[in-house]
Amino acid sequence: MSVLSQASGVAAVILAIEIFAIGLAVLAVLYLAVRAMGRLLPKVRLWLRIGAGWLAQVEAMVITLMQWLLAPILFLASLWAGVGEGVRALRRR
């Protein structure tokens, strides 16, 4: 047997061991991630509930501000436009 064929056989064995080790490492990481999810999910659910509460409060504040600030501005702008259109209609007569 030549040295080249022996080296290729050894390289194939080393490659197979590397593939197995990398696959085993990936499985170990996935296992640890799944185990950590059991402890992490209740905390995430809690923060999602808190965030949803804050979002609802901010939404209520924005709606209130729009009703108090934007509605009068829109009313006055439409009143001004209506009065201007009425004045132009009277001038055309």
GROMACS elastic network, one bead per residue, 0.5 to 0.9 nm:
[ bonds ]
;  ai    aj funct       b0    kb
    1     4     6  0.83655   500
    1     5     6  0.67902   500
    1     6     6  0.71405   500
    2     5     6  0.55076   500
    2     6     6  0.65151   500
    2     7     6  0.87694   500
    3     6     6  0.51268   500
    3     7     6  0.61005   500
    3     8     6  0.86378   500
    4     7     6  0.50801   500
    4     8     6  0.61882   500
    4     9     6  0.86375   500
    5     8     6  0.50984   500
    5     9     6  0.62201   500
    5    10     6  0.86822   500
    6     9     6  0.51187   500
    6    10     6  0.62687   500
    6    11     6  0.85795   500
    7    10     6  0.50834   500
    7    11     6  0.60137   500
    7    12     6  0.85399   500
    8    12     6  0.60784   500
    8    13     6  0.86290   500
    9    12     6  0.51139   500
    9    13     6  0.63344   500
    9    14     6  0.86748   500
   10    13     6  0.51086   500
   10    14     6  0.61463   500
   10    15     6  0.85228   500
   11    14     6  0.50433   500
   11    15     6  0.60172   500
   11    16     6  0.85502   500
   12    15     6  0.50226   500
   12    16     6  0.61516   500
   12    17     6  0.86413   500
   13    16     6  0.50853   500
   13    17     6  0.62284   500
   13    18     6  0.86405   500
   14    17     6  0.50858   500
   14    18     6  0.61689   500
   14    19     6  0.86556   500
   15    18     6  0.50478   500
   15    19     6  0.61697   500
   15    20     6  0.85894   500
   16    19     6  0.51430   500
   16    20     6  0.61888   500
   16    21     6  0.86038   500
   17    20     6  0.50881   500
   17    21     6  0.60726   500
   17    22     6  0.85759   500
   18    21     6  0.50401   500
   18    22     6  0.60351   500
   18    23     6  0.84234   500
   19    22     6  0.52310   500
   19    23     6  0.60656   500
   19    24     6  0.84879   500
   20    23     6  0.51246   500
   20    24     6  0.60334   500
   20    25     6  0.85851   500
   21    25     6  0.61105   500
   21    26     6  0.86372   500
   22    25     6  0.50336   500
   22    26     6  0.62293   500
   22    27     6  0.86471   500
   23    26     6  0.51229   500
   23    27     6  0.62312   500
   23    28     6  0.86253   500
   24    27     6  0.50849   500
   24    28     6  0.61427   500
   24    29     6  0.86689   500
   25    28     6  0.50250   500
   25    29     6  0.62126   500
   25    30     6  0.86170   500
   26    29     6  0.51538   500
   26    30     6  0.61871   500
   26    31     6  0.85753   500
   27    30     6  0.50688   500
   27    31     6  0.60626   500
   27    32     6  0.86254   500
   28    31     6  0.50424   500
   28    32     6  0.62108   500
   28    33     6  0.85625   500
   29    32     6  0.51646   500
   29    33     6  0.60987   500
   29    34     6  0.86419   500
   30    33     6  0.50072   500
   30    34     6  0.61639   500
   30    35     6  0.85960   500
   31    34     6  0.52291   500
   31    35     6  0.62413   500
   31    36     6  0.86658   500
   32    35     6  0.50425   500
   32    36     6  0.61111   500
   32    37     6  0.86239   500
   33    36     6  0.50973   500
   33    37     6  0.62256   500
   34    37     6  0.51329   500
   34    38     6  0.71140   500
   35    38     6  0.58024   500
   35    39     6  0.76253   500
   36    39     6  0.54985   500
   36    40     6  0.60943   500
   36    41     6  0.86081   500
   37    41     6  0.56591   500
   37    42     6  0.88404   500
   38    41     6  0.58343   500
   38    42     6  0.76014   500
   39    42     6  0.65132   500
   39    43     6  0.74284   500
   40    43     6  0.54342   500
   40    44     6  0.62466   500
   40    45     6  0.87290   500
   41    45     6  0.60262   500
   41    46     6  0.85206   500
   42    45     6  0.50631   500
   42    46     6  0.61632   500
   42    47     6  0.87248   500
   43    46     6  0.50602   500
   43    47     6  0.62827   500
   43    48     6  0.85660   500
   44    47     6  0.51671   500
   44    48     6  0.60502   500
   44    49     6  0.85821   500
   45    48     6  0.50322   500
   45    49     6  0.61811   500
   45    50     6  0.86354   500
   46    49     6  0.51729   500
   46    50     6  0.62489   500
   46    51     6  0.85885   500
   47    51     6  0.59411   500
   47    52     6  0.84253   500
   48    52     6  0.60375   500
   48    53     6  0.85698   500
   49    52     6  0.50654   500
   49    53     6  0.62453   500
   49    54     6  0.87178   500
   50    53     6  0.50949   500
   50    54     6  0.62965   500
   50    55     6  0.86129   500
   51    54     6  0.50697   500
   51    55     6  0.60563   500
   51    56     6  0.85819   500
   52    56     6  0.61608   500
   52    57     6  0.86804   500
   53    56     6  0.51397   500
   53    57     6  0.63412   500
   53    58     6  0.87365   500
   54    57     6  0.50965   500
   54    58     6  0.62079   500
   54    59     6  0.85241   500
   55    58     6  0.51057   500
   55    59     6  0.60208   500
   55    60     6  0.85791   500
   56    59     6  0.50139   500
   56    60     6  0.61886   500
   56    61     6  0.86730   500
   57    60     6  0.51391   500
   57    61     6  0.62739   500
   57    62     6  0.86963   500
   58    61     6  0.50405   500
   58    62     6  0.61440   500
   58    63     6  0.85920   500
   59    62     6  0.51307   500
   59    63     6  0.61685   500
   59    64     6  0.85833   500
   60    63     6  0.51578   500
   60    64     6  0.61499   500
   60    65     6  0.85904   500
   61    64     6  0.50883   500
   61    65     6  0.60760   500
   61    66     6  0.85170   500
   62    65     6  0.50670   500
   62    66     6  0.60517   500
   62    67     6  0.85609   500
   63    66     6  0.50825   500
   63    67     6  0.61933   500
   63    68     6  0.86798   500
   64    67     6  0.50873   500
   64    68     6  0.61853   500
   64    69     6  0.84355   500
   65    68     6  0.51301   500
   65    69     6  0.56937   500
   65    70     6  0.74212   500
   66    69     6  0.52826   500
   66    71     6  0.65517   500
   67    70     6  0.59302   500
   67    71     6  0.52960   500
   67    72     6  0.79507   500
   68    71     6  0.62513   500
   68    72     6  0.69958   500
   69    72     6  0.61097   500
   69    73     6  0.66980   500
   70    73     6  0.51771   500
   70    74     6  0.61203   500
   70    75     6  0.85240   500
   71    74     6  0.51563   500
   71    75     6  0.60425   500
   71    76     6  0.86134   500
   72    76     6  0.60411   500
   72    77     6  0.84414   500
   73    76     6  0.52097   500
   73    77     6  0.60712   500
   73    78     6  0.85673   500
   74    77     6  0.50669   500
   74    78     6  0.60798   500
   74    79     6  0.84276   500
   75    78     6  0.52594   500
   75    79     6  0.60303   500
   75    80     6  0.85537   500
   76    80     6  0.60108   500
   76    81     6  0.85013   500
   77    80     6  0.51252   500
   77    81     6  0.61773   500
   77    82     6  0.85706   500
   78    82     6  0.60072   500
   78    83     6  0.85108   500
   79    82     6  0.50420   500
   79    83     6  0.60640   500
   79    84     6  0.84491   500
   80    83     6  0.51615   500
   80    84     6  0.60312   500
   80    85     6  0.85290   500
   81    84     6  0.50782   500
   81    85     6  0.61033   500
   81    86     6  0.85610   500
   82    85     6  0.50854   500
   82    86     6  0.61196   500
   82    87     6  0.86207   500
   83    87     6  0.61317   500
   83    88     6  0.85956   500
   84    87     6  0.51130   500
   84    88     6  0.62094   500
   84    89     6  0.86063   500
   85    88     6  0.51055   500
   85    89     6  0.61523   500
   85    90     6  0.86814   500
   86    89     6  0.50358   500
   86    90     6  0.62238   500
   86    91     6  0.86564   500
   87    90     6  0.51236   500
   87    91     6  0.62117   500
   87    92     6  0.87443   500
   88    91     6  0.51017   500
   88    92     6  0.63285   500
   89    92     6  0.52594   500
   89    93     6  0.68614   500
   90    93     6  0.55135   500
